[in-house]
Amino acid sequence: MKAAETLVDPYSVVFTFDVVNEFERGMAGKICGSVNAKNRYGAYTGQRFFYASYVKTSDRYLVIAFTTIATRFDPSMANGSICL
């Protein structure tokens, strides 16, 4: 399942990627950023912090965990302990 498919309006989603940490020479890593999408009322919810883990398979990257935190996005969160 794609991350955007978990949202009410997946076509409205706007992702920003603030921190990308690579491990094992690009074979795995962590991505932190913000996501903003429309809610059931058609209004944007505001940026929400997210982080995801990924691994590279033979021909593509696979996201193995995706979590949003129900707080407004604060750029300092991307530089905190979650995204190091």
C-alpha positions in Angstrom: 0.0 0.0 0.0 1.3 3.5 -0.8 1.4 6.0 2.0 -0.8 8.5 0.1 -3.5 5.7 -0.2 -4.0 5.9 3.6 -5.3 9.4 3.3 -8.9 10.6 2.6 -7.8 12.4 -0.6 -4.6 10.8 -1.8 -4.4 13.1 -4.8 -4.1 16.2 -2.6 -1.1 15.1 -0.6 2.0 17.2 -0.6 5.2 15.7 0.8 8.4 17.6 1.7 11.6 15.7 2.5 13.8 17.4 5.0 16.2 14.8 6.1 17.4 11.7 4.3 19.8 9.5 6.2 21.4 6.7 4.1 22.9 3.5 5.5 24.9 0.8 3.8 25.7 3.0 0.8 22.2 3.8 -0.2 20.8 0.3 0.5 18.7 1.5 3.4 17.9 4.6 5.3 15.4 6.9 7.0 13.4 9.8 5.6 11.9 12.6 7.7 9.8 15.5 6.5 6.2 16.8 6.5 3.0 15.8 4.8 -0.1 17.9 4.2 -3.3 16.7 2.7 -7.0 17.5 2.5 -9.4 16.2 5.2 -13.0 15.0 4.8 -14.1 18.6 4.7 -11.9 19.5 1.7 -9.5 21.7 3.8 -5.8 21.1 4.2 -4.9 19.8 7.6 -1.5 21.7 7.8 1.9 20.1 7.7 2.4 17.0 9.9 5.7 15.5 10.7 6.5 12.0 9.4 9.3 9.6 9.3 9.8 6.5 7.2 12.4 3.7 6.8 13.3 2.2 3.5 15.4 -0.5 1.9 16.5 -1.0 -1.7 15.5 -4.1 -3.5 17.0 -5.1 -6.9 15.1 -2.5 -8.9 13.3 -0.2 -6.5 13.1 1.3 -3.0 10.6 -0.2 -0.6 9.2 1.8 2.4 9.0 -0.6 5.3 7.6 1.8 7.9 5.7 5.0 7.7 4.5 6.9 10.7 2.9 10.3 11.1 2.9 12.2 14.4 -0.3 14.1 15.2 1.5 17.3 15.9 2.1 20.3 13.7 5.3 20.2 11.8 8.2 22.0 13.4 11.5 22.0 11.4 13.4 21.5 14.6 11.9 18.0 14.9 13.7 17.0 11.7 17.0 17.8 13.5 16.1 16.1 16.7 16.6 12.6 17.9 13.9 11.1 15.7 15.8 11.9 12.5 19.4 11.4 13.4 
